[in-house]
Amino acid sequence: MRFSRNIVRWGILLVSALFLSPWIGAQTTSKNTRVSGDRAVVEAKKAFEKKDLSAFLRFDVNGHVLAPYVAYWHLRTALEKDADNLERYEETVRDFVKREKETPLAQPLLLAWLKALAKKQNWVYFSIDYPPMHEDIELQCYGVSYHFQRDGDSALAAGKSLWFTGKSLPQSCVDIADVMIAKGILTSGDIRARMRLASEEANLPLVKSLWRKLPAAERVDEKTFVQAERQPLKYLATRPTPKNKGATYLVFFALENVARKDITSARQAWLAIRDNWSKTDREYGNARIAYRAARQLHPDALHYYREIGDAPLNVAQQIWHIRTALRAGDYAQTLAMISALPVEEQTKEEWCYWRARALEKQNTAQTTAEAKMLYVALSRDITFYGILAAERLNVEKLILDHQPLPVSSAMIDTFLEHPSVQRIVKLNELDMRAEMLREWSLLMRSLSDDSLHVAAQAMRRINVIDRSIAAAEKTRVRHDFSLRYPQPFENAFQDAARQHNIDIHWLYAVARQESRFVPEIVSNAGAIGLMQMMPRTANWVAKQLSVSGYRVSQLNDPKVNVAFGAFYLRHCLDDLDDSLALAAAAYNAGPGRAKRWRDMRTADGDIWVATIPFDETRDYVKKVLTNTKVYAQRNGASFSMLHSLKLVVAPPDGTTDDALTDAVGDTQGNISISDDSGDNNETSSAKTTASPSP
């Protein structure tokens, strides 16, 4: 009953809130133009996205499970479009935040309310609700501004910790930074330091913006700056020294611009000028060259790392030093660099595994025993490195602690009646995936193991497979691997696997990682369906299969989508020596990239995976192989990860002849994020898969 009263209340509250805005309240709306039900919710979201405040007069969501969302979208729109009358919304906003505190809507509205007040410098109202329980960096900067107007210059010191980042900051941070620069709290040295960070992130607009903030006496002319940006080799050829105006920041800006694309030319240009620079600057430049070389799998990267001297390395640079040592087979250096990582990084399973591998390579009784202890500890987890560790102990069969919880129909019914679950189901039905995932994430935090089993069963019952997997994966004590690794659309997968001679467990593994079996999912870049086929790649496949009358809309059909994905995977396998790891990398990042990453020599497959330059592809390959192992064992088949990784070898002449690579390029790749670097050349691609999990 409380749930029903809340929905009715929000219907009333939405109507009353609409008339808080004078210029909206003066309008009238005919009953014939009003929209209700699901259509009202869908159109309300569109109105929110378009910032169309007047449109909300048409929506009647009285009694709808998503009425709070319509009220939220209206209030968010009103705070922006009716910003001159913010005081009118105070009671409504606070009532919403209080009433919806158990939903993912309350906190975002409170943040929006505080930001709207701060933009209007309404510090009196701002002070009532500030600080909230959680605040993003935009609001943190508004907080510095608030304290500055209240307490004076002493409050500005708190803003300095937000300054040192290579990423662009919100306008609220830019505004308070300008005040800090004017008052000398941020110095020209601080500006140059941030320029260096922005250069490392390839954030060219930020570098240029910071350059304009430098004192005129330190700022080079625009022509020289543009040359360093667009013709960096030409600028470096002028052999700048610290005596040249602006060279202390411009030389490293130019060096980064070259190194991201052409490490050999960058190295040569740096060697020609580095002796003119201080020891600290020389070591910094050497470290940047080494890092860029490592990310490009340059054969001399480890040599470059040996030149860095005492240069401080961030975690990303340290990690790529380790990867480079592995690739070069220098296990002593591998051990030394793992030991130099921060403690919280050293204990991650990846570095525990590589410590074990490096110890094993020492081939003494003591190091072998130490390696075995690490392998035993790792082998308890069903992860990429856990499985590799188990297989290195000659344990081929995983210990799957499969303990499904008996769940009654009544338990599922009760779960599905929960207000947040009803919102999740309706949001999913209306294809409001971002909102659904936020609701889901909040719900998952409060569920016990038993409740997670119920949630997984409930989502499977209503055919929301990706949420079923997500719930099953979160169990901590007892696990149901049939829910974690489901096999839906059996006929489609069996037919495709048989027709294209693909291991069905690997095919399921790829689909699980691509879409979590959401047949209608579409990525931001347009990849479609279970196998996340890019339309251009699918067009090529349709031609190869002589599919007459093919239309892109057919990719929504699981049978067509899986068949096309299997054909493309078969192509990748045929072109890459039947290596599942290489083919998975090709499917994710494009066949051309997978080939370029392959060494001109036989390499240990686990090292090859560890040194894939794209962070997402590296993670993708690990997860696909892990999925394959579990699917195979669940179906009574055998799959050796170590054996599959032995097939990662280079072609004898280093050449490739791939019609698809030439015709389609890397259009099936789905690189979207990088946890090591934000550089465009390291993370760009044609396809970004819509993430199916929270």
PEDA-V564909 format. One record per run of one state. SS is the DSSP state (alpha for helix, beta for strand, coil for the rest). FROM is the first residue (numbers start at 1). TO is the last residue. Records with the same first field share a line. If there is no record, write none. Layout:
SS = FROM-TO / FROM-TO
This chain:
coil = 1-1 / 19-21 / 26-30 / 34-34 / 51-52 / 61-66 / 82-82 / 100-105 / 120-122 / 130-136 / 152-152 / 163-170 / 183-187 / 201-203 / 214-215 / 219-221 / 231-231 / 237-246 / 260-262 / 277-278 / 296-300 / 306-314 / 329-330 / 341-342 / 347-348 / 363-364 / 379-383 / 393-401 / 403-408 / 417-418 / 430-432 / 445-448 / 462-464 / 474-478 / 480-480 / 485-489 / 500-503 / 516-521 / 523-527 / 529-532 / 534-534 / 545-551 / 557-557 / 576-579 / 590-590 / 598-604 / 611-614 / 635-640 / 646-658 / 665-679 / 684-694
alpha = 2-18 / 22-25 / 31-33 / 37-50 / 53-58 / 67-81 / 83-99 / 106-119 / 123-129 / 137-151 / 153-162 / 171-182 / 188-200 / 204-213 / 216-218 / 222-230 / 232-236 / 247-259 / 263-276 / 279-295 / 301-305 / 315-328 / 331-340 / 343-346 / 349-362 / 365-378 / 384-392 / 409-416 / 419-429 / 433-444 / 449-461 / 465-473 / 481-484 / 490-499 / 504-515 / 535-544 / 552-556 / 558-575 / 580-589 / 591-597 / 605-610 / 615-634 / 641-645 / 659-664 / 680-683
beta = 35-36 / 59-60 / 402-402 / 479-479 / 522-522 / 528-528 / 533-533
